[in-house]
Amino acid sequence: MMFVRISRSETVEPAPTAGRAGPPRSVGVARIAFLGVGERTALADLHQQGCMKARLPRSYSGDPKTAVLINTAGGLTGGDDVATEVAWRGTATACLTTQAAERVYRSSGGDARVRNRLEVAAEARAEWLPQETILFDGGRMDRRTEVDLASGARFLAAETVILGRKAMGETVTGGAVLDHWHVRRDGHLVMHDAFRLDGDIAGKVARPGLLAGAQAWANLVIQAPASLTGQLLDMIRAIVGTAGGATVRQDLVLGRVLATDGDAMRAILASLLPPLREAVMGHPARLPHAFRI
């Protein structure tokens, strides 16, 4: 039996704040579970607390069920603490995206903490496609994403970070981005990626061995049948060209894209994500309708 449980009274304790300056400015938790039976996917669980909300708009023909995450605080700053937990159960097919870009504003002390936990069953098809995160000058973000995949699951994730606002002529000279990914398959660690950029950001970005002047980067993590691996590698390399690359590690297809600014990155993703969605998930070759580029 499929069911919907929406709790308005359940209390979820925020992550411990020891060692961070002052109390959290905003705290939020969104917990979503999808259940698939055959070709049908339904919402099985929805819990939302604090500044984190989720909306499920009507799906267009051929599109999967889509959940849109919303941070009603309007952005993140030092001391904020938000978490998102998503489960794809049974044969669930669903996409997670966000209403808009996440903004990390200047911090007066401490990091904005972001915790994501994604769990995908063996016959499920899961997409994690949030819009970009924009780091303002002096912003500080500590983000950790935990992914638990079962063998046989299909998974497509793309995360983008952009330094500053091009339209405002902003240069990010200081702040911090700490971005950790842990991916497990059947309980075994198959990927650990730790990215850290802090201190003299402008100086580090310019180094050829780091970002070579790029002001935006995106990471791709894909699990798909082995028969698709070569096709996916060729697709990513052909579209990205010299702006990034792709490889296979522990049967995951991993890609990284660099761009001079947010506009250039959005143009690359607008060309890359639709064919990836079609190849990996069997969805129409287009972006999620909530994903604005």
C-alpha positions as CSV (number, residue, x, y, z in Angstrom):
1,M,0.0,0.0,0.0
2,M,1.3,3.5,-0.9
3,F,0.7,6.2,1.6
4,V,1.5,9.8,2.4
5,R,2.5,10.9,5.8
6,I,3.0,14.6,6.4
7,S,4.1,15.4,10.0
8,R,3.7,19.0,11.2
9,S,4.5,18.2,14.9
10,E,7.5,16.0,14.7
11,T,10.6,17.6,16.1
12,V,14.0,17.1,14.5
13,E,17.0,18.2,16.5
14,P,19.5,20.4,14.5
15,A,23.0,19.2,14.1
16,P,25.3,20.0,17.1
17,T,26.6,23.5,17.0
18,A,29.6,23.1,19.2
19,G,32.6,25.0,18.0
20,R,30.6,27.4,15.9
21,A,30.2,31.1,16.6
22,G,26.8,32.0,18.1
23,P,23.4,30.3,17.7
24,P,22.1,29.2,14.2
25,R,20.4,32.0,12.3
26,S,18.3,29.6,10.4
27,V,17.7,25.8,10.9
28,G,15.8,23.6,8.5
29,V,15.2,19.9,7.7
30,A,13.4,18.4,4.7
31,R,12.9,14.7,4.6
32,I,11.3,13.1,1.5
33,A,10.7,9.5,0.5
34,F,9.4,8.1,-2.7
35,L,7.9,4.7,-3.2
36,G,7.7,3.0,-6.6
37,V,5.5,0.0,-7.4
38,G,5.8,-1.1,-11.0
39,E,5.9,2.0,-13.2
40,R,4.1,4.2,-10.6
41,T,5.9,6.4,-8.1
42,A,4.2,8.1,-5.2
43,L,5.2,10.3,-2.3
44,A,5.6,8.0,0.8
45,D,6.9,10.4,3.4
46,L,7.3,14.2,3.7
47,H,8.6,16.0,6.7
48,Q,9.6,19.7,6.6
49,Q,10.8,21.9,9.4
50,G,12.1,25.4,9.8
51,C,13.3,27.1,6.7
52,M,13.4,24.0,4.5
53,K,10.3,23.2,2.4
54,A,9.5,20.9,-0.5
55,R,6.9,21.3,-3.2
56,L,5.8,18.6,-5.7
57,P,4.5,20.3,-8.9
58,R,2.5,18.5,-11.6
59,S,4.8,16.5,-13.8
60,Y,4.7,17.1,-17.6
61,S,4.3,14.3,-20.1
62,G,7.3,12.0,-19.9
63,D,8.9,13.7,-16.9
64,P,9.4,11.9,-13.6
65,K,7.9,12.9,-10.3
66,T,9.8,16.0,-9.2
67,A,10.3,17.6,-5.8
68,V,11.4,21.2,-5.6
69,L,13.4,22.2,-2.5
70,I,13.0,25.7,-1.1
71,N,15.0,27.5,1.5
72,T,12.5,30.1,2.7
73,A,15.3,32.0,4.6
74,G,16.4,33.2,1.2
75,G,20.0,32.0,1.5
76,L,22.7,30.9,3.9
77,T,25.1,32.6,6.2
78,G,27.4,31.8,9.1
79,G,25.7,29.6,11.7
80,D,22.9,28.4,9.5
81,D,22.2,24.7,9.6
82,V,20.1,22.9,7.0
83,A,19.6,19.2,6.1
84,T,17.9,17.3,3.3
85,E,17.2,13.6,3.4
86,V,15.8,11.8,0.4
87,A,15.0,8.1,-0.2
88,W,14.0,6.4,-3.4
89,R,12.4,3.0,-2.5
90,G,11.2,0.1,-4.6
91,T,11.0,1.2,-8.3
92,A,10.7,4.9,-7.5
93,T,11.7,7.3,-10.3
94,A,12.0,10.9,-9.1
95,C,14.1,14.1,-9.5
96,L,15.1,16.5,-6.8
97,T,15.9,20.1,-7.8
98,T,15.6,23.5,-6.2
99,Q,13.5,26.5,-6.8
100,A,16.4,28.8,-7.3
101,A,20.1,29.2,-6.8
102,E,21.3,28.9,-3.2
103,R,23.2,31.9,-2.0
104,V,25.9,31.9,0.6
105,Y,26.2,35.4,2.0
106,R,29.1,37.0,3.9
107,S,29.6,35.4,7.3
108,S,30.2,37.3,10.4
109,G,31.4,34.1,12.1
110,G,31.2,30.4,11.5
111,D,30.2,28.3,8.5
112,A,26.8,27.7,7.0
113,R,26.3,23.9,7.4
114,V,24.6,21.9,4.7
115,R,23.9,18.2,5.1
116,N,22.5,16.0,2.4
117,R,21.7,12.3,2.7
118,L,20.5,10.3,-0.4
119,E,19.4,6.6,-0.4
120,V,18.6,4.8,-3.6
121,A,17.1,1.3,-3.8
122,A,18.3,-1.3,-6.4
123,E,15.5,-0.8,-8.9
124,A,15.1,3.0,-8.3
125,R,16.1,5.9,-10.6
126,A,17.2,9.0,-8.7
127,E,18.3,12.4,-9.9
128,W,19.9,15.0,-7.7
129,L,20.0,18.2,-9.8
130,P,19.9,21.3,-7.5
131,Q,20.5,24.7,-9.1
132,E,23.8,26.3,-8.5
133,T,25.3,27.5,-5.2
134,I,26.6,31.1,-5.4
135,L,29.3,32.1,-2.9
136,F,29.3,35.8,-2.1
137,D,32.6,37.4,-1.0
138,G,33.2,36.4,2.6
139,G,30.7,33.6,2.5
140,R,31.5,30.3,4.2
141,M,29.9,26.9,3.5
142,D,30.6,23.5,4.9
143,R,28.6,21.0,2.8
144,R,28.6,17.2,3.2
145,T,26.7,14.8,0.9
146,E,26.2,11.2,1.9
147,V,24.9,8.8,-0.9
148,D,23.9,5.2,-0.3
149,L,23.4,3.3,-3.6
150,A,22.3,-0.2,-4.1
151,S,23.7,-2.2,-6.9
152,G,21.4,-1.8,-9.9
153,A,20.2,1.7,-8.9
154,R,20.5,4.4,-11.5
155,F,21.8,7.7,-10.1
156,L,22.5,11.1,-11.8
157,A,23.8,14.0,-9.7
158,A,25.2,17.4,-10.7
159,E,26.3,20.1,-8.2
160,T,27.6,23.5,-9.2
161,V,29.4,26.3,-7.3
162,I,29.8,29.8,-8.7
163,L,32.1,32.4,-7.1
164,G,30.5,35.8,-6.9
165,R,27.9,37.6,-9.0
166,K,29.0,38.5,-12.5
167,A,26.3,41.1,-13.0
168,M,27.5,42.9,-9.8
169,G,31.1,42.8,-10.8
170,E,31.9,40.9,-7.6
171,T,35.2,39.2,-7.0
172,V,35.4,36.7,-4.2
173,T,38.7,37.4,-2.4
174,G,37.9,35.5,0.9
175,G,35.6,33.0,2.4
176,A,35.5,29.2,2.4
177,V,34.0,26.3,0.5
178,L,34.3,22.8,2.0
179,D,32.5,20.2,-0.1
180,H,32.6,16.5,0.9
181,W,31.0,13.6,-1.0
182,H,30.8,10.1,0.3
183,V,29.3,7.5,-2.0
184,R,28.6,3.9,-0.8
185,R,27.4,1.0,-2.8
186,D,25.8,-1.8,-0.8
187,G,27.4,-0.3,2.3
188,H,30.9,-0.1,0.9
189,L,32.7,3.2,0.3
190,V,33.3,3.6,-3.5
191,M,34.0,7.4,-3.6
192,H,35.3,10.0,-1.3
193,D,35.8,13.5,-2.7
194,A,36.9,16.3,-0.4
195,F,37.2,19.8,-1.9
196,R,38.5,22.7,0.2
197,L,38.9,26.3,-1.0
198,D,39.5,29.0,1.7
199,G,41.8,31.8,2.7
200,D,43.1,33.8,-0.2
201,I,40.4,32.5,-2.6
202,A,41.3,34.9,-5.5
203,G,44.9,33.9,-5.4
204,K,44.2,30.1,-5.2
205,V,41.7,30.2,-8.0
206,A,44.3,31.7,-10.3
207,R,46.7,28.8,-9.8
208,P,47.0,26.4,-12.8
209,G,46.9,23.4,-10.6
210,L,43.7,24.4,-8.9
211,L,41.0,26.1,-10.9
212,A,43.2,27.9,-13.5
213,G,41.1,31.1,-13.2
214,A,37.7,29.4,-13.4
215,Q,35.0,31.1,-11.3
216,A,32.6,28.1,-11.5
217,W,32.8,24.4,-11.3
218,A,30.4,21.4,-11.4
219,N,30.8,17.8,-10.3
220,L,28.9,14.9,-11.9
221,V,28.3,11.6,-10.2
222,I,26.6,8.9,-12.2
223,Q,25.7,5.2,-11.6
224,A,24.3,3.4,-14.6
225,P,24.6,-0.1,-16.2
226,A,28.1,-1.0,-17.3
227,S,26.9,-1.2,-20.9
228,L,26.4,2.6,-20.8
229,T,29.7,3.6,-19.4
230,G,31.5,4.2,-22.7
231,Q,28.6,6.1,-24.1
232,L,28.4,8.4,-21.1
233,L,32.2,9.1,-21.1
234,D,32.2,10.0,-24.8
235,M,29.1,12.2,-24.3
236,I,30.6,14.2,-21.4
237,R,34.0,14.6,-23.0
238,A,32.5,15.7,-26.3
239,I,30.2,18.3,-24.8
240,V,32.7,19.6,-22.1
241,G,35.8,19.6,-24.3
242,T,38.8,21.2,-22.7
243,A,36.6,22.7,-19.9
244,G,36.7,19.5,-17.9
245,G,36.7,15.7,-18.2
246,A,35.3,12.4,-17.1
247,T,36.5,9.1,-15.8
248,V,35.3,5.8,-14.3
249,R,36.1,4.9,-10.7
250,Q,34.5,1.9,-8.9
251,D,32.0,1.6,-11.8
252,L,30.9,5.3,-11.2
253,V,31.1,7.8,-14.0
254,L,32.6,10.9,-12.6
255,G,32.9,14.3,-14.3
256,R,34.1,17.7,-13.5
257,V,33.4,20.9,-15.4
258,L,35.1,24.3,-15.1
259,A,33.9,27.6,-16.5
260,T,34.9,31.2,-16.5
261,D,31.7,32.4,-14.9
262,G,28.1,31.3,-14.1
263,D,26.7,32.1,-17.5
264,A,29.3,29.9,-19.2
265,M,28.6,27.1,-16.8
266,R,24.9,27.3,-17.3
267,A,25.4,27.1,-21.0
268,I,27.5,23.9,-20.7
269,L,24.9,22.3,-18.3
270,A,22.1,23.2,-20.6
271,S,23.8,21.1,-23.3
272,L,25.0,18.3,-21.1
273,L,22.2,17.4,-18.7
274,P,19.4,16.7,-21.2
275,P,21.3,14.0,-23.1
276,L,22.6,12.5,-19.8
277,R,19.0,12.4,-18.4
278,E,17.9,10.6,-21.6
279,A,20.7,8.1,-21.6
280,V,20.8,7.3,-17.9
281,M,17.1,7.6,-16.9
282,G,15.2,7.3,-20.1
283,H,13.6,10.7,-19.6
284,P,12.9,13.3,-22.3
285,A,16.1,15.1,-23.3
286,R,15.4,18.3,-21.5
287,L,16.1,20.0,-18.2
288,P,13.7,19.7,-15.3
289,H,11.0,22.3,-15.7
290,A,11.9,23.9,-12.4
291,F,15.6,24.2,-13.4
292,R,16.0,27.7,-14.8
293,I,19.1,28.2,-17.1
